[in-house]
Amino acid sequence: MTPETSTPVLWTPAQTAEYLHTTEESLKVRRYRRSGPPFIRAGHRVLYRAQDVLDWLEEGAA
């Protein structure tokens, strides 16, 4: 029997920008200013957990 685990859906900056109707550059600036959705780094790659982006939007997208 396999344990039930929920694998988070990960989005690239391009996918996240498309979902938020913004640009990748805007997300880059928000990462620098720490005002955007939470992100993770996988080596040199930046990824966003879909649920984190949705939660950030629910909180008011500061």
N, CA and C atoms as a LAMMPS dump frame, in Angstrom:
ITEM: TIMESTEP
0
ITEM: NUMBER OF ATOMS
186
ITEM: BOX BOUNDS ff ff ff
-5.0000000000000000e+02 5.0000000000000000e+02
-5.0000000000000000e+02 5.0000000000000000e+02
-5.0000000000000000e+02 5.0000000000000000e+02
ITEM: ATOMS id mol type element x y z
1 1 1 N 0.845 -1.169 0
2 1 2 C 0 0 0
3 1 3 C 0.9 1.245 0
4 2 1 N 0.592 2.176 -0.854
5 2 2 C 1.384 3.407 -0.946
6 2 3 C 0.776 4.492 -0.07
7 3 1 N 1.631 5.239 0.608
8 3 2 C 1.089 6.329 1.413
9 3 3 C 0.512 7.417 0.512
10 4 1 N -0.555 7.991 0.974
11 4 2 C -1.189 9.067 0.207
12 4 3 C -0.393 10.346 0.419
13 5 1 N 0.149 10.843 -0.66
14 5 2 C 0.877 12.102 -0.588
15 5 3 C 0.336 13.023 -1.651
16 6 1 N 0.331 14.264 -1.336
17 6 2 C -0.144 15.263 -2.276
18 6 3 C 1.066 15.983 -2.852
19 7 1 N 1.339 15.731 -4.11
20 7 2 C 2.454 16.393 -4.766
21 7 3 C 2.009 17.774 -5.21
22 8 1 N 2.716 18.824 -4.786
23 8 2 C 2.291 20.165 -5.172
24 8 3 C 2.503 20.4 -6.664
25 9 1 N 1.594 21.118 -7.253
26 9 2 C 1.731 21.502 -8.646
27 9 3 C 2.668 22.699 -8.689
28 10 1 N 3.713 22.594 -9.487
29 10 2 C 4.702 23.663 -9.593
30 10 3 C 4.55 24.383 -10.924
31 11 1 N 4.598 25.706 -10.871
32 11 2 C 4.493 26.538 -12.061
33 11 3 C 5.812 27.25 -12.308
34 12 1 N 6.146 27.41 -13.564
35 12 2 C 7.292 28.237 -13.945
36 12 3 C 6.882 29.703 -13.829
37 13 1 N 7.849 30.621 -13.854
38 13 2 C 7.479 32.038 -13.86
39 13 3 C 6.57 32.4 -15.041
40 14 1 N 6.8 31.78 -16.194
41 14 2 C 5.95 32.064 -17.358
42 14 3 C 4.511 31.625 -17.104
43 15 1 N 4.326 30.442 -16.533
44 15 2 C 2.985 29.949 -16.23
45 15 3 C 2.311 30.807 -15.164
46 16 1 N 3.089 31.194 -14.157
47 16 2 C 2.549 32.028 -13.084
48 16 3 C 2.143 33.393 -13.619
49 17 1 N 3 33.983 -14.44
50 17 2 C 2.692 35.289 -15.03
51 17 3 C 1.429 35.21 -15.885
52 18 1 N 1.303 34.145 -16.651
53 18 2 C 0.104 33.991 -17.484
54 18 3 C -1.14 33.886 -16.607
55 19 1 N -1.059 33.091 -15.544
56 19 2 C -2.208 32.927 -14.649
57 19 3 C -2.595 34.25 -13.999
58 20 1 N -1.589 35.051 -13.624
59 20 2 C -1.844 36.322 -12.94
60 20 3 C -2.062 37.483 -13.91
61 21 1 N -2.009 37.213 -15.205
62 21 2 C -2.18 38.249 -16.233
63 21 3 C -1.173 39.381 -16.04
64 22 1 N 0.082 38.983 -15.909
65 22 2 C 1.176 39.935 -15.743
66 22 3 C 2.366 39.443 -16.552
67 23 1 N 3.522 40.011 -16.321
68 23 2 C 4.707 39.608 -17.07
69 23 3 C 5.704 38.903 -16.146
70 24 1 N 6.614 38.17 -16.765
71 24 2 C 7.674 37.527 -15.993
72 24 3 C 8.564 38.585 -15.332
73 25 1 N 8.78 39.686 -16.022
74 25 2 C 9.589 40.77 -15.464
75 25 3 C 8.947 41.336 -14.196
76 26 1 N 7.634 41.481 -14.221
77 26 2 C 6.915 41.966 -13.042
78 26 3 C 7.093 41.01 -11.87
79 27 1 N 7.026 39.713 -12.136
80 27 2 C 7.243 38.732 -11.075
81 27 3 C 8.672 38.811 -10.548
82 28 1 N 9.619 39.041 -11.438
83 28 2 C 11.017 39.161 -11.03
84 28 3 C 11.205 40.344 -10.089
85 29 1 N 10.586 41.469 -10.422
86 29 2 C 10.659 42.653 -9.557
87 29 3 C 10 42.364 -8.22
88 30 1 N 8.852 41.683 -8.225
89 30 2 C 8.157 41.353 -6.979
90 30 3 C 8.986 40.395 -6.123
91 31 1 N 9.714 39.468 -6.76
92 31 2 C 10.597 38.586 -5.986
93 31 3 C 11.672 39.411 -5.304
94 32 1 N 12.256 40.338 -6.035
95 32 2 C 13.309 41.193 -5.488
96 32 3 C 12.789 42.029 -4.318
97 33 1 N 11.584 42.557 -4.466
98 33 2 C 10.985 43.407 -3.424
99 33 3 C 10.284 42.607 -2.334
100 34 1 N 10.228 41.298 -2.526
101 34 2 C 9.527 40.396 -1.593
102 34 3 C 8.061 40.783 -1.406
103 35 1 N 7.433 41.159 -2.512
104 35 2 C 6.027 41.567 -2.43
105 35 3 C 5.12 40.674 -3.26
106 36 1 N 5.68 39.649 -3.867
107 36 2 C 4.887 38.773 -4.725
108 36 3 C 4.544 37.472 -4.037
109 37 1 N 4.015 36.554 -4.815
110 37 2 C 3.678 35.248 -4.243
111 37 3 C 4.942 34.504 -3.817
112 38 1 N 4.823 33.637 -2.816
113 38 2 C 5.979 32.849 -2.38
114 38 3 C 6.515 32.011 -3.536
115 39 1 N 7.825 31.826 -3.564
116 39 2 C 8.454 31.028 -4.61
117 39 3 C 9.519 30.145 -3.994
118 40 1 N 9.947 29.179 -4.76
119 40 2 C 11.026 28.304 -4.321
120 40 3 C 12.105 28.296 -5.396
121 41 1 N 13.296 27.981 -4.985
122 41 2 C 14.395 27.844 -5.937
123 41 3 C 14.777 26.37 -6.006
124 42 1 N 14.933 25.897 -7.22
125 42 2 C 15.412 24.54 -7.473
126 42 3 C 16.676 24.71 -8.299
127 43 1 N 17.791 24.808 -7.601
128 43 2 C 19.028 25.156 -8.293
129 43 3 C 18.937 26.607 -8.723
130 44 1 N 19.076 26.848 -10.017
131 44 2 C 18.955 28.2 -10.546
132 44 3 C 17.537 28.518 -10.989
133 45 1 N 16.671 27.522 -10.964
134 45 2 C 15.297 27.715 -11.421
135 45 3 C 14.422 28.295 -10.311
136 46 1 N 13.502 29.141 -10.71
137 46 2 C 12.501 29.688 -9.797
138 46 3 C 11.185 29 -10.138
139 47 1 N 10.512 28.508 -9.114
140 47 2 C 9.224 27.844 -9.305
141 47 3 C 8.232 28.368 -8.275
142 48 1 N 6.976 28.276 -8.622
143 48 2 C 5.898 28.69 -7.727
144 48 3 C 4.985 27.5 -7.48
145 49 1 N 4.632 27.273 -6.231
146 49 2 C 3.61 26.262 -5.927
147 49 3 C 2.263 26.892 -6.241
148 50 1 N 1.467 26.197 -7.019
149 50 2 C 0.166 26.726 -7.436
150 50 3 C -0.666 27.136 -6.222
151 51 1 N -0.684 26.309 -5.192
152 51 2 C -1.494 26.619 -4.008
153 51 3 C -1 27.87 -3.303
154 52 1 N 0.325 28.1 -3.293
155 52 2 C 0.874 29.318 -2.687
156 52 3 C 0.405 30.559 -3.437
157 53 1 N 0.353 30.472 -4.762
158 53 2 C -0.11 31.602 -5.576
159 53 3 C -1.58 31.876 -5.286
160 54 1 N -2.383 30.816 -5.221
161 54 2 C -3.81 30.986 -4.931
162 54 3 C -4.02 31.563 -3.531
163 55 1 N -3.25 31.087 -2.555
164 55 2 C -3.349 31.611 -1.187
165 55 3 C -2.95 33.081 -1.148
166 56 1 N -1.894 33.424 -1.876
167 56 2 C -1.436 34.833 -1.939
168 56 3 C -2.532 35.719 -2.506
169 57 1 N -3.211 35.255 -3.521
170 57 2 C -4.323 36.024 -4.09
171 57 3 C -5.46 36.181 -3.077
172 58 1 N -5.773 35.111 -2.358
173 58 2 C -6.832 35.15 -1.346
174 58 3 C -6.519 36.153 -0.252
175 59 1 N -5.238 36.283 0.098
176 59 2 C -4.82 37.187 1.172
177 59 3 C -4.846 38.656 0.744
178 60 1 N -5.061 38.902 -0.523
179 60 2 C -5.158 40.274 -0.973
180 60 3 C -4.069 40.703 -1.912
181 61 1 N -3.172 39.805 -2.255
182 61 2 C -2.117 40.1 -3.243
183 61 3 C -1.474 41.449 -3.004
184 62 1 N -0.847 41.58 -1.84
185 62 2 C -0.214 42.849 -1.448
186 62 3 C 0.645 43.452 -2.501
